[in-house]
Amino acid sequence: MPTPRIEDAPAPRDYYRLANPSDRKCSRDVPILDAGQSGGRPYRELKTISATCYPGTPGVCEQTLLERACELDADALLLVEPQALGSPAGASTLSSTSMTARALRWEPAAQPRP
């Protein structure tokens, strides 16, 4: 059996959280939109938020983003395209992944002028 790595310590907690989600504090549904999917609807960015989780549990990252968006009273989350970052030579591989999104609030549609 391989020796456990310290980098993998969050894995059991993330898998448990995915299998047993906590009660949501927010009753509103906040949609998660893919990058560039705002549909041309006017919006205001409230904040850029991110979450880190074990690679096999992206749902945990999504739950964390949704909780934070709800705290901000956001109408939607717009995912940010992940950026590829290099690892320096000799660095250990990280056993975590992250998701970044922008919390949005829809702006009222402009009224046509008479």
Contacts in CASP RR format, 6 or more apart in sequence:
PFRMAT RR
TARGET T0000
AUTHOR 0000-0000-0000
METHOD contacts of the structure
MODEL  1
MPTPRIEDAPAPRDYYRLANPSDRKCSRDVPILDAGQSGGRPYRELKTIS
ATCYPGTPGVCEQTLLERACELDADALLLVEPQALGSPAGASTLSSTSMT
ARALRWEPAAQPRP
5 92 0 8 1.000
5 95 0 8 1.000
7 92 0 8 1.000
7 93 0 8 1.000
7 94 0 8 1.000
7 95 0 8 1.000
7 96 0 8 1.000
8 54 0 8 1.000
8 95 0 8 1.000
10 53 0 8 1.000
10 54 0 8 1.000
10 95 0 8 1.000
10 96 0 8 1.000
11 54 0 8 1.000
11 57 0 8 1.000
11 95 0 8 1.000
14 53 0 8 1.000
14 54 0 8 1.000
14 56 0 8 1.000
14 57 0 8 1.000
14 60 0 8 1.000
15 54 0 8 1.000
15 57 0 8 1.000
17 57 0 8 1.000
17 60 0 8 1.000
17 63 0 8 1.000
18 57 0 8 1.000
18 59 0 8 1.000
18 60 0 8 1.000
21 63 0 8 1.000
24 66 0 8 1.000
24 67 0 8 1.000
24 70 0 8 1.000
25 67 0 8 1.000
25 70 0 8 1.000
25 71 0 8 1.000
26 66 0 8 1.000
26 67 0 8 1.000
26 70 0 8 1.000
26 71 0 8 1.000
28 70 0 8 1.000
30 66 0 8 1.000
30 69 0 8 1.000
30 70 0 8 1.000
30 74 0 8 1.000
30 75 0 8 1.000
30 76 0 8 1.000
30 77 0 8 1.000
31 76 0 8 1.000
31 77 0 8 1.000
32 62 0 8 1.000
32 65 0 8 1.000
32 66 0 8 1.000
32 76 0 8 1.000
32 77 0 8 1.000
32 79 0 8 1.000
32 101 0 8 1.000
33 76 0 8 1.000
33 77 0 8 1.000
33 78 0 8 1.000
33 79 0 8 1.000
34 79 0 8 1.000
35 78 0 8 1.000
35 79 0 8 1.000
35 80 0 8 1.000
35 81 0 8 1.000
36 78 0 8 1.000
37 78 0 8 1.000
38 76 0 8 1.000
38 78 0 8 1.000
38 104 0 8 1.000
41 106 0 8 1.000
41 107 0 8 1.000
42 106 0 8 1.000
42 107 0 8 1.000
42 109 0 8 1.000
42 110 0 8 1.000
43 75 0 8 1.000
43 76 0 8 1.000
43 104 0 8 1.000
43 105 0 8 1.000
43 106 0 8 1.000
43 107 0 8 1.000
44 104 0 8 1.000
44 105 0 8 1.000
44 107 0 8 1.000
45 102 0 8 1.000
45 103 0 8 1.000
45 104 0 8 1.000
46 72 0 8 1.000
46 73 0 8 1.000
46 74 0 8 1.000
46 102 0 8 1.000
46 103 0 8 1.000
46 104 0 8 1.000
46 105 0 8 1.000
47 72 0 8 1.000
47 102 0 8 1.000
47 103 0 8 1.000
48 80 0 8 1.000
48 100 0 8 1.000
48 101 0 8 1.000
48 102 0 8 1.000
48 103 0 8 1.000
49 65 0 8 1.000
49 68 0 8 1.000
49 69 0 8 1.000
49 72 0 8 1.000
49 77 0 8 1.000
49 100 0 8 1.000
49 101 0 8 1.000
49 102 0 8 1.000
49 103 0 8 1.000
50 65 0 8 1.000
50 98 0 8 1.000
50 99 0 8 1.000
50 100 0 8 1.000
50 101 0 8 1.000
51 60 0 8 1.000
51 61 0 8 1.000
51 62 0 8 1.000
51 64 0 8 1.000
51 65 0 8 1.000
51 68 0 8 1.000
51 98 0 8 1.000
51 99 0 8 1.000
52 61 0 8 1.000
52 96 0 8 1.000
52 97 0 8 1.000
52 98 0 8 1.000
53 59 0 8 1.000
53 60 0 8 1.000
53 61 0 8 1.000
53 64 0 8 1.000
53 96 0 8 1.000
53 97 0 8 1.000
53 98 0 8 1.000
53 99 0 8 1.000
54 60 0 8 1.000
54 95 0 8 1.000
54 96 0 8 1.000
54 97 0 8 1.000
55 95 0 8 1.000
55 96 0 8 1.000
55 97 0 8 1.000
56 97 0 8 1.000
58 97 0 8 1.000
58 99 0 8 1.000
61 97 0 8 1.000
61 98 0 8 1.000
61 99 0 8 1.000
62 99 0 8 1.000
65 77 0 8 1.000
65 99 0 8 1.000
65 101 0 8 1.000
66 77 0 8 1.000
68 103 0 8 1.000
69 76 0 8 1.000
69 77 0 8 1.000
69 101 0 8 1.000
69 103 0 8 1.000
72 103 0 8 1.000
73 105 0 8 1.000
74 103 0 8 1.000
74 104 0 8 1.000
74 105 0 8 1.000
75 104 0 8 1.000
75 105 0 8 1.000
75 106 0 8 1.000
76 103 0 8 1.000
76 104 0 8 1.000
76 106 0 8 1.000
77 101 0 8 1.000
77 102 0 8 1.000
77 103 0 8 1.000
77 104 0 8 1.000
78 101 0 8 1.000
78 102 0 8 1.000
78 104 0 8 1.000
79 99 0 8 1.000
79 100 0 8 1.000
79 101 0 8 1.000
80 100 0 8 1.000
80 101 0 8 1.000
80 102 0 8 1.000
82 99 0 8 1.000
82 100 0 8 1.000
87 93 0 8 1.000
END
